[in-house]
């Protein structure tokens, strides 16, 4: 392979020089090699070495390179030069498997290290000069766009159940159909073990699957293999998911819209009341994610081109641009799923609505709690209630009332006790 710029960047070469000072070879390994061969973006750069982790620390220190023992017991050291991070892993074999982190022994056998990995396409390694090492025929799998477990699929999954979800993630990202029948059989048989995984780990893998170019196909496959039954049984609307993925990645060329895993998650869920809370808890969504999912699934706001302009402005003011845009895209996806043969003028109306959202500037409510206190109200919840009443009136008037009018209205609310 012709060396790529990142392979021979000064920072990478400094790490290689340090690691090879003891006379042993080091290589780029795993995903960065796979993605370089596929000519896709390389994000994380991993390097493997036969040196054990304590020796890696010594070699990096001798070269003046900052080293962080991020996973020392499992042979992983992070080398840091400026803003560049390189994950350096000692070659290893599994002695005993017990979930995410096995008991390992370090080795100088590159093929033995490859045979402990999950998928063949992750076993490739190469030198900074571009010499590729392929002990398990991964290049052939890459060429055919196959995702194949290393060895027996059930063994690999039993070593770490997360690999079951990783199979579908890699299939969604790298593979052409059909899927490997032996892999599917193992995933189907071992799917009940997904209950052993934490919500955080499921969240991470599911969101990566949702960011694939066409996630609906893979998630439908997972549904058919009974995998989703154990982690996301609420997933039923794959047509809406397919359409929102198309809108985000193909139909619209708008700076404010990009593939969004949470919005895609909402698209494939049923609209039953309260479902967002169940899913948010099971997937351990952050408070911000849970709030946003609730806005997408739990409200009754109509966000379509048919909504009247004043009501649209009111809803935009209440929700904000981002949350309202979510509702518009979900509604557009649902309409397209139900009736994909709408005339071009309808698409233009949706696009105009997106443009209106992007151009929206929120109005600033012209009075504050201090104004109510200055009118003689005492501190307490009644201040917020009075302001909320005036703000509703201000929104109903399409934000036309100025500060003096809002103060008059506040005075009236206080006097009436409402």
C-alpha distance (Angstrom), angle and dihedral (degrees) to the residues before:
residue distance angle dihedral
X1 . . .
X2 3.79 . .
X3 3.81 104.8 .
X4 3.79 113.2 -106.5
X5 3.81 121.8 -137.3
X6 3.81 94.4 -104.8
X7 3.81 90.3 54.0
X8 3.79 92.9 60.7
X9 3.80 99.5 30.7
X10 3.82 112.8 135.2
X11 3.81 92.8 -110.5
X12 3.81 93.2 51.8
X13 3.78 92.0 46.0
X14 3.80 90.5 50.8
X15 3.81 90.9 55.0
X16 3.81 91.8 47.7
X17 3.79 92.0 48.2
X18 3.81 90.2 51.7
X19 3.82 94.7 47.2
X20 3.81 94.0 46.6
X21 3.82 94.3 47.8
X22 3.82 88.1 95.0
X23 3.79 91.9 57.7
X24 3.83 99.4 -102.6
X25 3.79 126.7 117.6
X26 3.80 123.8 -110.2
X27 3.80 126.5 -164.0
X28 3.77 141.6 -174.7
X29 3.79 106.7 -107.8
X30 3.77 144.4 -171.3
X31 3.78 125.4 -4.5
X32 3.79 98.4 8.9
X33 3.82 90.6 56.9
X34 3.80 92.5 44.1
X35 3.81 92.6 50.3
X36 3.80 92.9 44.3
X37 3.82 90.0 55.6
X38 3.81 90.2 47.8
X39 3.81 90.2 47.5
X40 3.79 92.7 -125.1
X41 3.79 127.9 133.2
X42 3.81 114.6 -66.8
X43 3.79 112.0 -146.6
X44 3.79 111.7 162.0
X45 3.79 119.2 39.7
X46 3.80 115.4 -150.6
X47 3.78 124.7 -172.5
X48 3.82 127.2 -167.1
X49 3.77 128.1 -155.3
X50 3.83 136.8 175.8
X51 3.81 88.0 -131.9
X52 3.85 113.9 106.0
X53 3.81 116.7 -117.8
X54 3.82 96.9 -101.5
X55 3.80 89.1 54.0
X56 3.83 90.3 47.0
X57 3.81 88.9 56.6
X58 3.81 90.6 50.5
X59 3.81 93.9 48.4
X60 3.81 93.9 48.1
X61 3.80 92.0 46.2
X62 3.80 91.0 50.3
X63 3.80 88.9 54.9
X64 3.80 92.4 48.4
X65 3.80 93.1 -112.8
X66 3.78 118.7 144.0
X67 3.81 110.7 -117.3
X68 3.81 126.4 -165.0
X69 3.85 117.1 -165.5
X70 3.82 92.9 -139.3
X71 3.81 93.8 161.1
X72 3.77 104.5 4.2
X73 3.82 97.4 159.0
X74 3.79 89.7 54.5
X75 3.77 94.6 43.3
X76 3.80 101.7 -100.9
X77 3.79 123.8 135.4
X78 3.81 124.1 170.3
X79 3.80 114.4 -139.2
X80 3.81 114.0 -155.3
X81 3.79 126.3 -162.3
X82 3.79 113.2 169.5
X83 3.79 106.5 -51.0
X84 3.81 93.5 -21.9
X85 3.81 120.3 103.4
X86 3.80 124.7 -166.2
X87 3.80 121.5 -172.9
X88 3.79 106.9 -142.6
X89 3.80 115.1 -164.0
X90 3.78 128.0 -173.6
X91 3.81 115.6 -130.8
X92 3.78 108.4 -99.4
X93 3.78 147.3 169.5
X94 3.79 127.8 -145.6
X95 3.79 114.4 -108.2
X96 3.79 95.7 178.1
X97 3.81 129.7 4.1
X98 3.79 120.0 -144.0
X99 3.76 109.4 155.6
X100 3.76 127.6 -68.1
X101 3.80 97.4 -3.3
X102 3.80 119.1 38.6
X103 3.77 126.6 -162.1
X104 3.79 103.1 -99.7
X105 3.78 139.8 -165.7
X106 3.79 121.5 -154.0
X107 3.78 120.3 -120.0
X108 3.78 142.6 174.3
X109 3.81 92.4 -136.7
X110 3.80 110.1 110.0
X111 3.81 94.5 -168.7
X112 3.81 92.7 49.9
X113 3.80 88.4 53.9
X114 3.80 90.2 49.7
X115 3.81 92.0 52.3
X116 3.81 92.2 58.8
X117 3.81 92.9 57.3
X118 3.80 125.7 98.6
X119 3.83 107.4 -119.4
X120 3.77 131.4 18.9
X121 3.81 92.6 -123.6
X122 3.82 88.2 62.1
X123 3.82 93.9 55.9
X124 3.80 98.5 73.5
X125 3.79 119.8 113.4
X126 3.79 133.6 -179.1
X127 3.78 142.6 -177.5
X128 3.81 123.6 -116.8
X129 3.81 86.2 -101.9
X130 3.82 90.4 61.1
X131 3.82 100.5 -105.3
X132 3.82 105.6 151.3
X133 3.80 125.0 -147.5
X134 3.79 115.9 -158.1
X135 3.82 112.6 176.0
X136 3.83 96.4 165.2
X137 3.83 105.0 40.2
X138 3.79 92.7 -101.3
X139 3.79 93.2 149.8
X140 3.78 89.2 62.6
X141 3.81 90.1 50.6
X142 3.80 91.0 48.6
X143 3.78 90.9 50.1
X144 3.80 91.4 51.8
X145 3.82 92.1 40.5
X146 3.79 92.0 -121.9
X147 3.79 124.9 153.8
X148 3.79 107.1 -152.6
X149 3.79 130.3 173.4
X150 3.77 117.7 -121.6
X151 3.79 103.3 -107.8
X152 3.79 120.5 -29.5
X153 3.85 112.1 4.6
X154 3.80 94.6 -144.2
X155 3.79 91.3 53.5
X156 3.80 92.4 51.1
X157 3.82 92.5 48.1
X158 3.79 94.1 45.6
X159 3.81 88.2 54.3
X160 3.81 89.3 58.0
X161 3.81 121.4 -0.4
X162 3.81 91.0 -155.1
X163 3.80 86.6 74.4
X164 3.80 87.5 72.9
X165 3.82 90.0 66.0
X166 3.79 91.5 37.7
X167 3.80 88.5 59.1
X168 3.79 90.7 60.1
X169 3.80 91.8 43.2
X170 3.80 92.2 53.7
X171 3.80 90.9 42.6
X172 3.83 90.0 53.1
X173 3.80 92.0 47.9
X174 3.79 105.4 37.1
X175 3.79 112.7 12.9
X176 3.76 138.3 89.4
X177 3.80 118.0 -147.8
X178 2.91 141.5 -64.3
X179 3.81 102.2 62.8
X180 3.78 120.9 -135.0
X181 3.82 107.0 -83.6
X182 3.82 93.6 -148.0
X183 3.79 91.1 51.5
X184 3.82 91.7 49.0
X185 3.79 92.3 49.1
X186 3.80 90.7 52.5
X187 3.81 92.5 46.4
X188 3.79 91.7 49.8
X189 3.79 93.3 47.9
X190 3.81 95.3 46.6
X191 3.82 98.5 38.4
X192 3.86 92.6 105.2
X193 3.82 87.3 66.0
X194 3.81 89.9 66.3
X195 3.80 86.0 85.0
X196 3.81 86.4 72.9
X197 3.80 92.1 65.5
X198 3.77 123.5 92.5
X199 3.78 119.4 -112.7
X200 3.79 90.0 -116.1
X201 3.82 93.2 58.7
X202 3.81 92.3 46.4
X203 3.81 89.7 47.1
X204 3.80 91.7 53.5
X205 3.80 95.9 49.8
X206 3.79 95.5 40.7
X207 3.79 92.4 52.3
X208 3.81 89.9 51.1
X209 3.79 90.1 51.5
X210 3.80 89.5 49.3
X211 3.80 90.0 54.3
X212 3.80 92.4 57.4
X213 3.82 115.4 113.2
X214 3.83 93.6 -105.2
X215 3.80 106.7 14.5
X216 3.81 95.6 165.4
X217 3.81 92.6 71.9
X218 3.79 92.8 53.3
X219 3.80 94.9 42.5
X220 3.79 90.3 50.2
X221 3.79 87.3 52.9
X222 3.81 89.5 50.8
X223 3.80 89.7 49.6
X224 3.79 91.4 50.9
X225 3.79 91.7 49.7
X226 3.85 90.7 51.6
X227 3.80 91.5 -116.2
X228 3.80 95.8 122.9
X229 3.81 90.0 51.4
X230 3.79 88.2 76.7
X231 3.80 100.6 43.0
X232 3.81 110.1 20.2
X233 3.81 113.5 11.2
X234 3.82 89.8 160.6
X235 3.82 90.7 71.4
X236 3.80 105.7 108.7
X237 3.81 109.7 126.0
X238 3.78 101.6 81.4
X239 3.80 92.8 149.3
X240 3.81 91.4 60.8
X241 3.80 89.4 45.8
X242 3.80 90.1 52.6
X243 3.80 91.7 51.0
X244 3.80 96.7 46.2
X245 3.81 90.0 49.4
X246 3.81 88.3 52.6
X247 3.80 91.8 48.7
X248 3.80 93.4 49.0
X249 3.78 98.5 44.7
X250 3.80 107.6 25.2
X251 3.79 118.1 10.8
X252 3.79 98.8 49.8
X253 3.78 128.3 51.6
X254 3.78 97.7 -171.4
X255 3.80 125.0 136.6
X256 3.80 92.7 -136.4
X257 3.82 94.2 57.4
X258 3.79 125.3 70.7
X259 3.81 134.2 147.7
X260 3.78 106.1 -66.8
X261 3.82 121.2 -170.2
X262 3.80 95.7 -158.7
X263 3.80 92.9 50.9
X264 3.80 89.4 47.4
X265 3.80 89.6 49.9
X266 3.81 90.0 53.2
X267 3.80 90.4 48.4
X268 3.79 94.3 59.9
X269 3.80 96.7 43.5
X270 3.77 124.0 93.7
X271 3.80 117.0 -106.7
X272 3.79 95.6 -122.2
X273 3.78 113.9 141.8
X274 3.78 113.6 -99.9
X275 3.78 95.8 14.6
X276 3.79 92.2 116.5
X277 3.80 92.3 62.8
X278 3.81 92.2 52.4
X279 3.79 93.4 48.8
X280 3.80 93.5 43.8
X281 3.79 90.9 53.2
X282 3.79 95.7 45.7
X283 3.81 94.2 47.9
X284 3.81 92.9 41.0
X285 3.79 92.7 -125.5
X286 3.78 116.5 -171.9
X287 3.81 117.6 -105.2
X288 3.79 89.7 -103.5
X289 3.81 92.5 49.8
X290 3.80 92.1 46.4
X291 3.81 91.2 50.3
X292 3.78 91.7 49.5
X293 3.81 92.8 47.5
X294 3.81 89.2 51.3
X295 3.80 90.1 52.6
X296 3.79 90.7 51.6
X297 3.81 96.1 47.3
X298 3.77 108.8 19.0
X299 3.79 104.6 56.3
X300 3.78 137.1 81.7
X301 3.81 99.9 -142.8
X302 3.80 115.1 132.1
X303 3.79 108.6 -139.8
X304 3.80 107.0 -177.4
X305 3.81 137.0 114.9
X306 3.81 86.5 -97.1
X307 3.81 92.8 66.1
X308 3.79 111.9 105.6
X309 3.82 116.1 -104.7
X310 3.81 95.3 -116.9
X311 3.80 93.1 47.9
X312 3.79 89.2 47.5
X313 3.80 91.0 53.5
X314 3.78 90.4 48.4
X315 3.81 92.1 50.5
X316 3.79 91.5 46.7
X317 3.78 90.3 52.2
X318 3.80 91.4 48.9
X319 3.82 98.0 45.4
X320 3.78 105.3 25.8
X321 3.79 127.3 -128.6
X322 3.80 99.0 -72.7
X323 3.81 98.3 48.6
X324 3.79 92.6 43.1
X325 3.81 90.8 49.2
X326 3.81 88.6 54.0
X327 3.81 90.2 55.8
X328 3.80 92.5 47.3
X329 3.80 92.9 51.4
X330 3.81 92.2 46.9
X331 3.80 91.1 49.1
X332 3.81 91.5 47.1
X333 3.80 90.9 49.1
X334 3.79 91.5 49.7
X335 3.80 92.7 49.0
X336 3.82 91.2 47.8
X337 3.79 90.6 48.8
X338 3.79 92.2 51.4
X339 3.80 95.8 42.4
X340 3.82 114.8 12.6
X341 3.84 92.9 172.4
X342 3.80 97.8 71.6
X343 3.84 114.4 143.7
X344 3.84 119.7 -98.5
X345 3.81 91.4 -106.3
X346 3.79 89.0 66.9
X347 3.80 91.7 55.6
X348 3.79 88.6 49.4
X349 3.81 89.7 53.8
X350 3.80 91.4 52.9
X351 3.80 91.2 47.3
X352 3.80 90.6 50.2
X353 3.80 89.0 52.2
X354 3.80 90.8 52.9
X355 3.81 88.8 50.4
X356 3.79 90.8 50.7
X357 3.80 90.9 52.1
X358 3.80 92.3 49.8
X359 3.80 91.3 50.3
X360 3.81 94.1 46.4
X361 3.79 118.0 120.7
X362 3.81 114.4 -164.6
X363 3.79 118.0 -122.9
X364 3.78 118.3 -121.7
X365 3.80 113.8 -128.4
X366 3.81 101.6 -123.5
X367 3.83 100.4 -141.4
X368 3.80 134.5 56.9
X369 3.78 141.2 -164.8
X370 3.81 90.4 -88.5
X371 3.81 88.8 65.8
X372 3.81 90.9 57.1
X373 3.82 91.0 48.8
X374 3.80 90.3 49.7
X375 3.80 87.4 56.0
X376 3.78 90.5 57.9
X377 3.79 103.1 -93.3
X378 3.80 116.3 142.6
X379 3.78 122.9 -125.8
X380 3.79 112.0 -87.4
X381 3.80 145.1 85.7
X382 3.81 91.1 -57.3
X383 3.81 88.7 73.1
X384 3.80 92.5 58.7
X385 3.81 91.3 44.0
X386 3.80 92.1 52.8
X387 3.80 92.1 48.1
X388 3.81 90.8 48.2
X389 3.80 90.4 53.8
X390 3.80 91.5 51.8
X391 3.81 91.8 44.8
X392 3.81 91.0 53.5
X393 3.82 89.0 51.7
X394 3.82 90.2 47.5
X395 3.83 91.6 51.0
X396 3.82 91.7 46.0
X397 3.80 86.9 55.8
X398 3.82 90.6 55.6
X399 3.82 91.9 -107.8
X400 3.82 92.2 -69.8
X401 3.82 97.3 127.7
X402 3.77 114.8 97.0
X403 3.78 129.9 -149.0
X404 3.81 96.2 -80.9
X405 3.80 92.7 50.6
X406 3.81 91.6 47.1
X407 3.81 90.4 50.4
X408 3.80 89.8 51.8
X409 3.77 90.0 50.0
X410 3.80 91.2 48.2
X411 3.81 90.4 51.5
X412 3.80 89.1 51.7
X413 3.81 92.0 49.2
X414 3.80 91.8 49.9
X415 3.80 92.7 49.1
X416 3.79 93.2 48.2
X417 3.80 91.9 47.6
X418 3.80 92.1 -129.0
